[in-house]
């Protein structure tokens, strides 16, 4: 009976560890996907802001809204126990700072939408620049 109990307990622990690892891998994949989507939209906005792409007010608004939507999804992929990928371990040991950066991402991306709603390149440029600074600040601190 003791062997059966020990075997079941060991199997449960191994299974739970496997599930945790699988969940961590899925979380890493999730957050990397979210940031790939953000990059895709920011590449277009950045191209417009730099004059490398023709300015299109409707497209700028679309891309800004998508960045803002993703800003509300990104933090979900950083649950405790999901270390790995390009994320530094500092995220979890400095959670308040990281969480503040994610809140700033949401705030600045909302401001990006407001700027895009104006419908001019002159309004969009500084907002894209601010979004870029916000992304860089977090990358410098929390991304390998």
N, C-alpha and C positions, 0 to 999 in steps of 0.2 A: 504494500500500500504506500509506503514511504517513497519507494522508487517511482511509482506511478505519479504521485503528487509532485515529486521533484522533476520528473520528466515533463509533466504538464506545465509546471511553473517555468522551467527553462524554455520550453517551446513558446510560451506566452511572451516571455521577455524578448526572445529572438524575433518573434513575429512583430511585437510592438516596436522594436528597434528598426526592423525593416520598413514598417509603415512610416515611422518618423523619418527615416532616410528618404523614402519615396516622396513623402510630403515636402521635405526640404528641397529635393531636386525639382519638384513641381513648382514650389515657391520661387526658386531661382529662375526657372524657365519663365514663369509668369512675369516676374519683375523685369527680366531682360527683354521680354516681348513688349511690355508697356513702354520701356525706354526706347526701344527700336521704333515704335510708333511715334513717340514724341520726336525723336531725331528726324524721322521722315517728314513730319509736318514742319519742324523747325528749319530743315534744309530749304524748303520752299520759301518760308518767311524770310530766312536769312538771305537767300538769293535775291528776293525782291528788295529787301532793305539795302543790300550792297549794290543794287543796280545790275546784277548778273542775270536776273530774270525780269521780264516785263511786269510792272505792277498791275495787279488785277484785284480790285477791291473785294469782289465777291469771293474769290479764291482765298484772299488773305483772311477774311472773316471766317471762312470755313476752317482753314488751318488753325487759326487762333482758338476757335471753339474746340477743336479736337485736342489741342495741347491742354486746354483747361480741363476737359473731360478726363484726360489721362492723369492729370495732376491729382485728381481725387481717387485714382485707382492705384497709384504707384506704391504707396506706403503699405498696402495690403500684402505685398510680397515680401515683407521684411519681418515676419513673425519671429519670435524667439525660437532658436533652434534651427534657423534656416541660413546659417552662415555659409558662405561659399560664393562661387562665381567671381565676379569682379568686385564684390562688396568687401570692404575692409572690416575686420572684427571690431574696429572702433565704433561702428554703428551701434552695436549692442552694449558696449561699455560706456558710450556717450549718447544714450538714447534721447535724452532731452534736447541736446544740440541737434541731433539728426532729425528728430521729430519737428523741431523748430524750422529746420531747413525745408522739410516737406510742407509745412504750413506756408512758408514763404513762397515755395513753388506754386501753391494754390493761389495765393494772393497776387503774385506777379503775373501768373497766367490769366487771372481774371482781369487784371489791368491791361493785358495784351488784347483781350477780347474788346474791352472798352475802346482802346485805341483803334482797333481794326473796324469797329462800328462807325468811326468817324469817316472812314472811306478814303483817306488820303495817305500817300506815302510819307508825307511829313509827320503825320500822327503815328504812323506805324513804326518808323525807324527807331526812335528812342525806346519804344516798348520792346522791340525785338532785341535791342542792345541790352536792356535791363534783364530780359529773360535769359539771354546768353550768360550774363554775369551771375545770375542766380544759379543756373545749371553748373557753371564752372566752380563756383564756391563750394557746392556740395561735392562735386567730383574731386576737387582738390583735397577735401577732408576725408571723404568716405569711399572713394573708388580707387582700386588698384590699376 
